[in-house]
């Protein structure tokens, strides 16, 4: 299994100090700590066969951190194209790179990263939110209508020499299991604009009338049922033209995504989109 690595290391004369520091993290808080949260910045839906980017982020309102170990897993519906350290490892050490930072990715399996901000303990990752730990690019392999989950985990990857855990490390040397929030991403095979029903490349009152005619007068159905599902509840019914008219004339809620620009359906349902004309 091919392994790809990105790393930075403080001068080698300080390496023993790092080993002492790492070996000193013997106490782990087994309960998830809501004061430290790992989460992802990711799109809700992607086109099958396309590439997309995901950022692994850390919130640490509960305190400064001396380092972290992060493991990210995925299923066979996606694969990794590339992975690299984000801005946090590059700047956490008083605006400079962390003394120890290694990011590996394992095609078909996942990513792991280990960071110690400062061997002498001169700097820490400060209290803040959305610290960018890892930047990952994936390719979508799943079939349209299916989904995938990207999650933080503890795992040993094929060909790796270490079992990696997901923890954050306080400045006192205490390792804590953070709260971990996964990302769910849906796959689609086409782009459309919610509410653009009659094919005239705009969303207006004619779309509501077209849908009402379909529902009550035997009029033709649009070629993209997902576009007619204005409220994205997985069905096309009277609630959809009412929602559209309320948006157009009464300051009501906007149509659900994708809107106001073309995109993919962020939710899995049975409607589908046989064809859709040009996006406005």
C-alpha positions in Angstrom: 0.0 0.0 0.0 1.5 3.3 -1.1 2.0 5.9 1.7 2.4 9.6 1.2 4.0 11.8 3.9 4.4 15.5 4.6 6.5 16.4 7.6 8.5 19.1 9.4 10.9 18.4 12.3 12.8 20.7 14.7 16.6 20.3 14.7 17.5 16.7 15.5 19.4 17.7 18.7 16.0 18.3 20.4 14.5 15.0 19.3 15.0 13.3 22.7 13.0 16.1 24.3 10.2 15.3 21.9 10.3 11.6 22.8 10.2 12.4 26.5 7.2 14.7 25.9 5.3 12.1 23.9 6.1 9.3 26.3 4.9 11.6 29.1 1.3 11.6 27.8 0.2 8.6 29.8 -3.0 9.9 31.2 -6.0 10.0 28.8 -9.4 11.3 29.6 -11.6 8.5 28.3 -14.8 10.6 28.1 -15.4 12.8 25.1 -14.8 16.4 26.1 -17.2 19.0 24.6 -14.6 21.7 25.2 -12.5 20.2 22.3 -14.3 19.4 19.1 -13.0 18.0 15.8 -15.2 18.5 12.8 -15.1 18.9 9.0 -15.7 21.7 6.6 -17.2 19.9 3.6 -19.8 20.2 0.9 -23.1 18.4 1.4 -23.2 16.8 -2.1 -20.9 16.2 -5.0 -21.0 14.9 -8.5 -20.1 11.2 -9.0 -16.6 11.1 -10.5 -15.7 14.6 -9.4 -13.0 15.7 -6.9 -13.8 17.7 -3.8 -11.9 19.2 -0.9 -12.5 18.7 2.8 -10.9 20.5 5.8 -10.4 18.9 9.1 -10.9 21.5 11.8 -10.4 21.8 15.6 -12.3 24.0 18.1 -10.5 24.4 21.4 -12.4 26.9 23.6 -11.6 24.9 26.7 -7.8 25.7 26.6 -4.5 26.0 24.8 -3.1 22.7 23.3 0.4 21.4 23.1 -0.3 19.0 20.3 -2.7 16.5 18.8 -3.0 13.2 16.9 -5.8 13.0 14.3 -6.9 9.9 12.3 -9.4 10.3 9.5 -11.2 7.3 7.9 -13.5 6.8 4.9 -15.3 4.1 3.1 -15.0 2.7 -0.4 -17.3 5.3 -1.9 -14.5 7.8 -2.0 -10.7 7.8 -2.2 -7.9 10.2 -1.3 -6.2 12.2 -4.1 -4.0 14.2 -1.8 -3.6 15.3 1.8 -1.4 18.0 3.4 -1.1 19.8 6.7 -3.4 22.8 7.1 -2.6 26.3 8.5 -2.5 25.3 12.2 0.6 23.1 12.0 2.2 25.8 9.9 1.6 28.7 12.3 0.9 27.3 15.8 4.5 27.7 17.0 4.3 31.5 17.5 3.6 32.0 13.9 6.1 29.4 12.8 5.7 25.7 11.9 5.3 23.2 14.7 8.5 21.6 15.9 7.0 18.2 15.0 4.4 17.8 12.3 3.8 14.7 10.1 0.8 14.1 7.8 0.5 10.7 6.1 -2.3 9.5 3.8 -3.0 5.9 2.8 -5.0 5.5 -0.5 -8.1 3.5 0.0 -8.1 4.0 3.8 -7.4 7.4 5.3 -5.2 10.1 6.8 -3.2 10.4 10.0 -1.4 13.5 11.5 0.7 14.0 14.6 1.7 17.4 15.8 3.7 18.8 18.8 3.7 22.5 18.7 6.9 23.3 20.6 9.4 20.8 22.1 10.5 23.2 24.9 6.8 24.2 25.5 7.3 27.8 24.5 4.2 28.1 22.4 0.8 26.4 22.2 -2.2 26.2 19.9 -4.3 29.1 21.3 -7.9 29.1 22.3 -10.0 29.6 19.1 -12.3 27.8 16.7 -11.8 26.3 13.2 -8.1 25.6 13.5 -7.3 24.0 10.1 -5.5 20.8 10.8 -5.6 18.9 7.5 -6.5 19.7 3.9 -7.8 16.6 2.0 -8.8 16.2 -1.6 -11.1 13.2 -2.4 -12.6 11.7 -5.5 -16.2 10.7 -5.5 -16.6 7.0 -6.5 -20.1 6.2 -5.1 -23.2 5.8 -7.3 -25.7 8.6 -7.6 -28.2 8.5 -4.8 -25.8 7.0 -2.3 -23.7 8.7 0.3 -20.4 8.4 2.2 -19.2 9.3 5.7 -15.9 10.8 6.6 -15.1 10.5 10.3 -12.4 10.8 12.9 -11.3 7.4 14.2 -8.5 5.3 15.8 -7.0 2.9 13.3 -3.9 1.1 12.0 -3.7 1.5 8.2 -2.4 -1.2 5.9 1.4 -1.0 5.7 1.6 1.4 8.6 3.8 0.7 11.6 1.7 2.4 14.3 -1.8 2.2 15.7 -3.0 5.8 15.7 -5.5 7.4 18.0 -7.4 10.7 17.8 -6.6 12.8 20.8 -5.7 16.4 21.7 -3.0 17.1 24.3 -3.3 19.8 26.9 -0.3 21.9 27.9 -0.1 19.9 31.2 0.5 16.8 29.1 -2.9 15.3 29.6 -4.3 13.6 26.5 -8.0 14.0 25.9 -10.5 12.3 23.6 -12.3 15.2 21.9 -15.8 15.3 20.6 -15.7 14.1 17.0 -18.3 15.2 14.4 -18.4 13.2 11.1 -19.3 14.6 7.7 -22.0 12.9 5.5 -21.7 13.6 1.7 -24.3 12.6 -0.9 -23.5 11.7 -4.6 -25.4 12.9 -7.6 -25.0 12.5 -11.3 -26.3 15.9 -12.4 -26.7 19.6 -11.7 -30.0 21.4 -11.4 -31.6 24.6 -10.0 -34.4 24.1 -7.4 -37.6 25.8 -8.6 -36.5 26.0 -12.3 -39.3 23.7 -13.5 -40.5 24.7 -17.0 -37.1 24.9 -18.7 -36.9 28.7 -19.4 -33.7 29.1 -17.4 -35.1 31.3 -14.7 -37.2 30.9 -11.5 -40.5 32.9 -11.7 -44.2 32.6 -11.4 -44.4 30.6 -14.6 -42.6 27.7 -12.8 -45.3 27.7 -10.1 -48.1 27.6 -12.7 -46.3 24.9 -14.7 -46.2 22.7 -11.5 -49.8 23.5 -10.6 -50.9 22.4 -14.0 -48.9 19.2 -13.7 -50.5 18.5 -10.3 -54.1 19.4 -11.0 -54.8 19.6 -14.7 -52.9 16.7 -16.2 -50.1 19.0 -17.6 -46.7 17.6 -18.5 -44.2 16.9 -15.8 -40.8 18.6 -15.8 -37.8 16.5 -16.8 -36.1 17.1 -13.4 -38.3 16.0 -10.5 -35.8 17.3 -8.0 -36.2 20.8 -9.4 -39.9 20.6 -8.8 -39.4 19.5 -5.2 -39.0 23.1 -4.0 -39.0 22.2 -0.3 -36.7 19.2 -0.7 -39.0 16.8 1.2 -38.6 14.0 -1.3 -41.9 14.4 -3.0 -43.7 16.7 -5.5 -47.0 18.0 -4.2 -49.0 21.2 -3.5 -46.5 22.4 -0.9 -43.9 23.0 -3.6 -45.7 25.6 -5.7 -47.0 27.2 -2.5 -43.4 27.5 -1.2 -42.3 29.0 -4.5 -45.1 31.6 -4.7 -44.4 32.6 -1.1 -40.8 33.1 -1.9 -41.5 35.1 -5.1 -44.3 37.4 -3.7 -44.5 37.2 0.1 -40.9 37.2 1.4 -41.2 33.5 2.2 -38.4 31.0 2.5 -36.1 30.6 -0.5 -36.2 27.2 -2.3 -33.9 24.6 -0.7 -30.5 24.0 -2.1 -29.3 24.0 -4.8 -30.5 27.6 -5.1 -29.9 30.3 -6.2 -27.1 28.6 -8.2 -27.1 25.2 -9.9 -25.7 22.3 -7.8 -26.4 18.8 -6.8 -29.2 17.5 -4.5 -27.8 17.6 -0.9 -30.3 14.9 0.2 -30.8 11.3 -1.0 -34.4 10.6 -2.3 -36.1 8.7 -5.0 -37.0 11.6 -7.3 -33.9 12.1 -9.5 -33.3 14.3 -12.4 -33.6 12.7 -15.9 -32.3 15.9 -17.6 -31.9 19.5 -16.9 -31.4 22.4 -19.3 -28.7 25.0 -19.2 -28.1 26.6 -15.8 -28.9 30.3 -15.6 
